């Protein structure tokens, strides 16, 4: 997934930001870590 792709701009980013701001502050780091793994695995699983 590339930052300028439609999937990132219209699916991944809004979903992540919505979950980030709706989650309690203590879970935001875990959400960020999980979203990062999903982002890198989307393009090539061997980057994990």
C-alpha positions as CSV (number, residue, x, y, z in Angstrom):
1,X,0.0,0.0,0.0
2,X,1.4,3.4,-1.0
3,X,0.5,6.6,0.9
4,X,-1.0,8.1,-2.3
5,X,-3.1,5.1,-3.2
6,X,-6.9,5.3,-3.1
7,X,-7.0,2.3,-0.7
8,X,-4.9,4.2,1.8
9,X,-6.6,7.6,1.5
10,X,-10.2,6.5,1.5
11,X,-10.2,3.2,3.5
12,X,-7.2,2.7,5.7
13,X,-6.5,6.3,6.9
14,X,-10.1,7.2,7.8
15,X,-10.7,3.9,9.5
16,X,-7.4,4.2,11.5
17,X,-8.0,7.8,12.5
18,X,-11.6,7.0,13.6
19,X,-10.4,4.1,15.7
20,X,-7.5,6.2,17.1
21,X,-9.6,9.1,18.3
22,X,-12.4,6.9,19.6
23,X,-10.1,4.6,21.6
24,X,-9.0,5.4,25.2
25,X,-5.6,7.0,25.5
26,X,-4.1,3.8,27.1
27,X,-4.7,1.8,23.9
28,X,-3.6,4.2,21.3
29,X,0.0,2.9,21.2
30,X,-1.2,-0.6,20.7
31,X,-3.6,0.5,17.9
32,X,-0.7,2.4,16.3
33,X,1.5,-0.7,16.4
34,X,-1.3,-2.9,15.0
35,X,-2.1,-0.5,12.2
36,X,1.6,-0.3,11.3
37,X,1.8,-4.1,11.0
38,X,-1.3,-4.1,8.8
39,X,0.0,-1.3,6.7
40,X,3.3,-3.1,6.0
41,X,1.8,-6.5,5.5
42,X,-0.7,-5.1,3.0
43,X,2.1,-4.6,0.4
44,X,4.5,-7.4,1.2
45,X,4.1,-9.8,4.1
46,X,7.9,-10.5,4.3
47,X,8.4,-6.9,5.5
48,X,7.0,-8.0,8.9
